[in-house]
Amino acid sequence: MWKKYANYRIVVSGFIGMLIVQTALWLAGIGKAVDPLSATLGGGWMMGALFMATCPVTSPSTNTGRWIYGAFFGALTAVIRIFSIWAGGVMFAVLLGNMFAPITDYYIKQAKQKKKEAQA
């Protein structure tokens, strides 16, 4: 992030999304839900959030898209970890997030264009 290869928006929103969903499921007493600190600091979550999710080729190119992508990635990781048979779920969450990244960018750019046309 210091050299600006990885975008901080993806990492920060990923942590927020993960913490919110993990905390909600943990407080609800869902079976395999662990405390949010252990879930965030354990497993492949850190590597996934810092290296895999911030890939400049497959992540969104708009800043709004990066916030959405990171939150989606974080929340989906928590859901996959708790409700699936996979222990991690980080890679699957990254792949699903990457699948929707171009669509997210497309609709954000369209919304900005419509807003610009409405102002003119």
Backbone as CSV, one residue per row, in Angstrom:
resi,resn,N_x,N_y,N_z,CA_x,CA_y,CA_z,C_x,C_y,C_z
1,MET,0.823,-1.182,0.000,0.000,0.000,0.000,0.872,1.253,0.000
2,TRP,2.037,1.166,0.596,2.933,2.307,0.648,3.382,2.702,-0.755
3,LYS,3.662,1.717,-1.609,4.087,1.979,-2.980,2.904,2.134,-3.935
4,LYS,1.690,2.036,-3.413,0.444,2.190,-4.159,0.204,1.085,-5.188
5,TYR,0.751,-0.100,-4.943,0.427,-1.257,-5.781,-0.892,-1.873,-5.334
6,ALA,-1.108,-1.893,-4.033,-2.355,-2.411,-3.478,-3.188,-1.228,-3.003
7,ASN,-4.469,-1.254,-3.311,-5.336,-0.155,-2.945,-5.886,-0.357,-1.535
8,TYR,-5.735,0.654,-0.699,-6.164,0.542,0.696,-7.678,0.414,0.827
9,ARG,-8.437,0.915,-0.141,-9.898,0.874,-0.058,-10.415,-0.566,-0.001
10,ILE,-9.807,-1.442,-0.752,-10.214,-2.848,-0.763,-9.914,-3.497,0.574
11,VAL,-8.750,-3.223,1.117,-8.335,-3.829,2.383,-9.206,-3.318,3.536
12,VAL,-9.395,-2.019,3.617,-10.171,-1.436,4.715,-11.623,-1.888,4.658
13,SER,-12.240,-1.816,3.480,-13.642,-2.242,3.381,-13.773,-3.752,3.567
14,GLY,-12.766,-4.503,3.172,-12.782,-5.946,3.410,-12.770,-6.273,4.889
15,PHE,-11.917,-5.575,5.642,-11.876,-5.781,7.086,-13.194,-5.376,7.737
16,ILE,-13.760,-4.266,7.307,-15.027,-3.814,7.879,-16.149,-4.808,7.572
17,GLY,-16.230,-5.243,6.311,-17.256,-6.217,5.943,-17.114,-7.519,6.700
18,MET,-15.884,-7.986,6.834,-15.625,-9.232,7.569,-16.008,-9.082,9.032
19,LEU,-15.600,-7.989,9.656,-15.885,-7.787,11.073,-17.379,-7.650,11.351
20,ILE,-18.099,-6.942,10.491,-19.532,-6.749,10.715,-20.278,-8.077,10.618
21,VAL,-20.046,-8.819,9.549,-20.758,-10.083,9.358,-20.324,-11.113,10.398
22,GLN,-19.027,-11.204,10.653,-18.530,-12.178,11.628,-19.060,-11.864,13.024
23,THR,-19.088,-10.588,13.393,-19.605,-10.198,14.700,-21.091,-10.520,14.827
24,ALA,-21.861,-10.214,13.782,-23.298,-10.491,13.817,-23.573,-11.988,13.953
25,LEU,-22.863,-12.797,13.197,-23.079,-14.241,13.263,-22.575,-14.830,14.577
26,TRP,-21.492,-14.289,15.102,-20.948,-14.758,16.377,-21.890,-14.416,17.533
27,LEU,-22.419,-13.181,17.516,-23.352,-12.777,18.571,-24.680,-13.522,18.474
28,ALA,-25.043,-13.934,17.265,-26.278,-14.705,17.089,-26.121,-16.142,17.562
29,GLY,-24.892,-16.560,17.809,-24.645,-17.908,18.322,-24.691,-18.982,17.253
30,ILE,-24.370,-18.611,16.033,-24.334,-19.591,14.945,-23.230,-20.601,15.241
31,GLY,-23.472,-21.861,14.941,-22.611,-22.983,15.298,-21.116,-22.793,15.159
32,LYS,-20.599,-22.626,13.939,-19.151,-22.586,13.730,-18.560,-21.182,13.807
33,ALA,-19.344,-20.186,14.160,-18.844,-18.812,14.203,-17.903,-18.625,15.392
34,VAL,-16.706,-18.144,15.095,-15.731,-17.846,16.143,-15.737,-16.345,16.392
35,ASP,-15.031,-15.920,17.427,-15.012,-14.490,17.715,-14.356,-13.725,16.559
36,PRO,-14.764,-12.480,16.341,-14.287,-11.726,15.179,-12.778,-11.511,15.137
37,LEU,-12.149,-11.337,16.271,-10.698,-11.134,16.275,-9.968,-12.377,15.791
38,SER,-10.371,-13.544,16.260,-9.743,-14.791,15.808,-10.004,-15.033,14.332
39,ALA,-11.198,-14.710,13.876,-11.527,-14.917,12.465,-10.736,-13.980,11.557
40,THR,-10.505,-12.768,12.021,-9.781,-11.798,11.202,-8.283,-12.069,11.186
41,LEU,-7.730,-12.445,12.319,-6.284,-12.649,12.399,-5.852,-14.070,12.085
42,GLY,-6.777,-14.982,11.932,-6.429,-16.378,11.702,-6.607,-16.816,10.262
43,GLY,-5.937,-17.890,9.930,-6.097,-18.497,8.606,-5.481,-17.669,7.496
44,GLY,-6.042,-17.793,6.336,-5.521,-17.104,5.163,-6.149,-15.755,4.924
45,TRP,-6.892,-15.251,5.878,-7.610,-13.991,5.690,-6.665,-12.829,5.399
46,MET,-5.601,-12.701,6.170,-4.666,-11.590,5.967,-4.010,-11.647,4.591
47,MET,-3.560,-12.822,4.206,-2.941,-12.965,2.895,-3.949,-12.666,1.790
48,GLY,-5.163,-13.164,1.961,-6.195,-12.927,0.964,-6.553,-11.459,0.847
49,ALA,-6.679,-10.779,1.965,-7.061,-9.369,1.947,-5.947,-8.472,1.431
50,LEU,-4.714,-8.783,1.780,-3.603,-7.909,1.400,-3.005,-8.215,0.033
51,PHE,-3.074,-9.462,-0.418,-2.403,-9.806,-1.657,-3.351,-10.257,-2.772
52,MET,-4.269,-11.149,-2.454,-5.125,-11.697,-3.516,-6.237,-10.737,-3.916
53,ALA,-6.900,-10.115,-2.959,-8.030,-9.241,-3.279,-7.589,-7.928,-3.912
54,THR,-6.372,-7.510,-3.677,-5.912,-6.221,-4.201,-5.210,-6.337,-5.543
55,CYS,-5.338,-7.444,-6.215,-4.723,-7.617,-7.532,-5.234,-6.522,-8.472
56,PRO,-4.348,-5.709,-9.040,-4.812,-4.598,-9.871,-5.462,-5.029,-11.193
57,VAL,-5.245,-6.249,-11.605,-5.815,-6.717,-12.865,-7.264,-7.144,-12.689
58,THR,-7.563,-7.839,-11.600,-8.895,-8.407,-11.443,-9.802,-7.617,-10.510
59,SER,-9.280,-6.675,-9.750,-10.128,-5.882,-8.855,-10.704,-4.690,-9.629
60,PRO,-11.733,-4.052,-9.098,-12.357,-2.920,-9.799,-11.399,-1.756,-9.986
61,SER,-11.679,-0.935,-10.982,-10.815,0.206,-11.274,-11.358,1.516,-10.702
62,THR,-12.633,1.556,-10.343,-13.198,2.760,-9.744,-13.086,2.677,-8.223
63,ASN,-12.962,3.838,-7.586,-12.821,3.848,-6.127,-14.090,3.363,-5.433
64,THR,-15.250,3.742,-5.939,-16.505,3.254,-5.364,-16.606,1.746,-5.533
65,GLY,-16.199,1.249,-6.682,-16.204,-0.184,-6.928,-15.267,-0.924,-6.000
66,ARG,-14.153,-0.303,-5.662,-13.204,-0.928,-4.729,-13.798,-1.051,-3.331
67,TRP,-14.532,-0.034,-2.892,-15.186,-0.112,-1.580,-16.220,-1.233,-1.575
68,ILE,-17.027,-1.303,-2.615,-18.064,-2.338,-2.703,-17.431,-3.721,-2.787
69,TYR,-16.419,-3.865,-3.631,-15.730,-5.136,-3.820,-15.116,-5.637,-2.515
70,GLY,-14.446,-4.748,-1.782,-13.825,-5.141,-0.524,-14.845,-5.581,0.516
71,ALA,-15.931,-4.832,0.629,-16.970,-5.197,1.592,-17.620,-6.519,1.210
72,PHE,-17.853,-6.720,-0.080,-18.433,-7.980,-0.566,-17.490,-9.139,-0.276
73,PHE,-16.213,-8.940,-0.557,-15.206,-9.967,-0.307,-15.134,-10.326,1.174
74,GLY,-15.114,-9.325,2.046,-15.033,-9.584,3.480,-16.259,-10.284,4.026
75,ALA,-17.427,-9.803,3.648,-18.671,-10.410,4.133,-18.826,-11.832,3.613
76,LEU,-18.503,-12.027,2.356,-18.634,-13.352,1.754,-17.653,-14.348,2.372
77,THR,-16.477,-13.893,2.720,-15.515,-14.776,3.382,-16.065,-15.281,4.711
78,ALA,-16.664,-14.391,5.483,-17.238,-14.799,6.768,-18.374,-15.794,6.564
79,VAL,-19.224,-15.548,5.595,-20.363,-16.446,5.336,-19.882,-17.815,4.866
80,ILE,-18.909,-17.833,3.964,-18.392,-19.109,3.454,-17.709,-19.890,4.570
81,ARG,-16.944,-19.220,5.404,-16.264,-19.911,6.503,-17.252,-20.575,7.459
82,ILE,-18.364,-19.940,7.701,-19.300,-20.442,8.709,-20.275,-21.468,8.139
83,PHE,-20.775,-21.238,6.942,-21.848,-22.074,6.423,-21.428,-23.117,5.387
84,SER,-20.141,-23.240,5.107,-19.712,-24.226,4.115,-18.799,-25.267,4.754
85,ILE,-18.391,-26.216,3.944,-17.485,-27.247,4.448,-16.025,-26.828,4.346
86,TRP,-15.745,-25.711,3.668,-14.369,-25.244,3.531,-13.981,-24.452,4.767
87,ALA,-12.790,-24.660,5.244,-12.327,-23.975,6.457,-12.039,-22.503,6.193
88,GLY,-11.460,-22.207,5.044,-11.063,-20.835,4.772,-12.108,-20.033,4.037
89,GLY,-12.301,-20.358,2.799,-13.277,-19.645,1.991,-12.768,-18.352,1.412
90,VAL,-11.516,-17.968,1.708,-10.983,-16.704,1.231,-10.831,-16.716,-0.285
91,MET,-10.259,-17.782,-0.808,-10.029,-17.833,-2.252,-11.345,-17.862,-3.021
92,PHE,-12.318,-18.580,-2.523,-13.608,-18.635,-3.189,-14.280,-17.261,-3.161
93,ALA,-14.148,-16.541,-2.050,-14.705,-15.190,-1.956,-14.007,-14.239,-2.922
94,VAL,-12.691,-14.385,-3.070,-11.951,-13.554,-4.032,-12.426,-13.848,-5.451
95,LEU,-12.584,-15.109,-5.785,-13.034,-15.468,-7.133,-14.437,-14.941,-7.420
96,LEU,-15.333,-15.051,-6.464,-16.683,-14.521,-6.667,-16.664,-12.994,-6.765
97,GLY,-15.853,-12.352,-5.956,-15.726,-10.899,-6.048,-15.154,-10.464,-7.382
98,ASN,-14.147,-11.186,-7.869,-13.549,-10.867,-9.167,-14.539,-11.063,-10.307
99,MET,-15.459,-11.995,-10.126,-16.456,-12.235,-11.160,-17.379,-11.023,-11.318
100,PHE,-17.675,-10.340,-10.210,-18.595,-9.207,-10.265,-17.889,-7.862,-10.387
101,ALA,-16.574,-7.821,-10.367,-15.835,-6.558,-10.437,-16.096,-5.785,-11.731
102,PRO,-16.052,-6.409,-12.910,-16.325,-5.638,-14.134,-17.756,-5.109,-14.194
103,ILE,-18.694,-5.874,-13.699,-20.093,-5.442,-13.701,-20.264,-4.241,-12.765
104,THR,-19.615,-4.301,-11.615,-19.673,-3.197,-10.660,-19.109,-1.927,-11.275
105,ASP,-17.935,-2.028,-11.897,-17.331,-0.867,-12.551,-18.238,-0.308,-13.645
106,TYR,-18.835,-1.182,-14.426,-19.701,-0.746,-15.525,-20.856,0.097,-15.005
107,TYR,-21.556,-0.391,-13.978,-22.714,0.329,-13.466,-22.333,1.608,-12.722
108,ILE,-21.189,1.627,-12.086,-20.727,2.849,-11.421,-20.387,3.908,-12.462
109,LYS,-19.715,3.517,-13.523,-19.391,4.473,-14.593,-20.652,4.978,-15.280
110,GLN,-21.637,4.103,-15.477,-22.907,4.529,-16.080,-23.627,5.534,-15.182
111,ALA,-23.627,5.283,-13.880,-24.285,6.199,-12.940,-23.590,7.560,-12.926
112,LYS,-22.266,7.570,-12.984,-21.531,8.832,-13.022,-21.814,9.591,-14.318
113,GLN,-21.914,8.860,-15.412,-22.203,9.492,-16.701,-23.603,10.109,-16.695
114,LYS,-24.586,9.399,-16.167,-25.948,9.934,-16.093,-26.005,11.160,-15.198
115,LYS,-25.253,11.142,-14.103,-25.226,12.281,-13.195,-24.601,13.489,-13.883
116,LYS,-23.540,13.243,-14.648,-22.873,14.321,-15.371,-23.793,14.898,-16.440
117,GLU,-24.531,14.045,-17.141,-25.464,14.513,-18.174,-26.626,15.283,-17.569
118,ALA,-27.070,14.892,-16.401,-28.179,15.584,-15.742,-27.770,16.974,-15.274
119,GLN,-26.515,17.124,-14.909,-26.029,18.434,-14.481,-25.825,19.383,-15.637
120,ALA,-25.587,18.850,-16.805,-25.300,19.707,-17.974,-26.543,20.297,-18.588
